[in-house]
Amino acid sequence: MGGAGGIGRAICRKLAEAGLRVALLDLNEAAGSTIVGSLTGHDHIFVRVDVTSEASVDAAFASVEAHAAASKLVIVSGGPLGTPAAPANIFTVSLDEWNRTLELNATGTFLCLRKFAQLRVAKPVPATRILLFASITGQLGGSMTGPAYPASKAAVMGLTRQAALDLAPHNIIVNAIAPGSVATDELKRFVDASMMKALEARAPLHRIASPEEIADAACFLLSDACSYITGATLDVNGGALMR
């Protein structure tokens, strides 16, 4: 889910290179179809989905199951940071912006997670993994677009823990990644050169992550190496947050 974005695209490529069949789900049909056509291997598919619509999510997963029989991994990647033209704080954020961001990042994540969990409880598959995407802003605040984005990502971290508890009896592992700043086209919509330098200086490693570095962390959490890790949020932020 969200596979046409910078991080989602990098994850799809890593999984395809590892020999897995990839179902890329996204609202952007043109970008998603192009990415699927560029992946290593064959039998990958693109499915258009609107994560804010339960009917669309249900139909998308039905398409994936029809193609792959029983998928074992699901990654719910990130939504947009917000609206570049309208940075806000708690006093100025519009209710429309608040609702739109929460609907995409929190409700959309929940709908995708719940549908996949229902499918795998009804038809179990060994080593099932669910990976959600939070953000450092959900831990620290300070989003350049205002309060809605960090609130939505904090919700994802809470959902990760609750889902891990609910799905543990079914041997389904649920984790999240909380990236710091990542060099994606989405970030470039918001920052100029001076702002980029400030973001780089924030992390002790003095740079921002590449999408491929986030994808490497995702592949670890989806692998057999994390068979005893569940309910965790993995910080991938270059040391910008240390706990």
ZIFENVEN-V339860 format. One record per backbone hydrogen bond with DSSP energy under -0.5 kcal/mol. CO is the residue of the C=O (numbers start at 1). NH is the residue of the N-H. Records with the same first field share a line. If there is no record, write none. Layout:
CO=NH, NH
//
This chain:
1=77
2=5
5=9
6=10
7=11
8=12
9=13
10=14
11=15
12=16
13=17
14=18
15=20
16=19
22=24, 45
23=25
24=47
25=2, 3
26=49
27=29
28=32
29=33
30=34
31=35
32=36
33=37
34=38
35=38, 39
36=39
45=24
47=26
49=51
50=53
52=54
53=57
54=58
55=59
56=60
57=61
58=62
59=63
60=64
61=65
62=66
63=67
64=68
65=69
68=70
72=129
74=131
75=77
76=133
82=84
83=86
84=87
89=92, 93
94=98
95=99
96=100
97=101
98=102
99=103
100=104
101=105
102=106, 107
103=108
106=110
107=111
108=112
109=113
110=114
111=115
112=116
113=117
114=118
115=119
116=120
117=121
118=122
119=123
125=128
128=173
129=74
130=175
131=76
132=134, 177
135=138
136=139, 140
137=141
143=146
146=150
147=151
148=152
149=153
150=154
151=155
152=156
153=157
154=158
155=159
156=160
157=161
158=162
159=163
160=164
161=165
162=166
163=167
164=168
165=169
167=170, 172
168=171
171=173
173=130
174=231
175=132
176=234
177=134, 179
178=236
179=136
181=209
182=184
184=188
185=189
186=189
187=190, 191
192=196
193=197
194=198
195=199
196=200
197=201
198=202
199=203
200=203
203=206
209=183
210=213, 214
211=215
212=216
213=217
214=218
215=219
216=220
217=221
218=222
220=223
223=226
224=227
226=229
228=230
232=176, 234
233=235
234=178
236=180
237=240
238=205
//
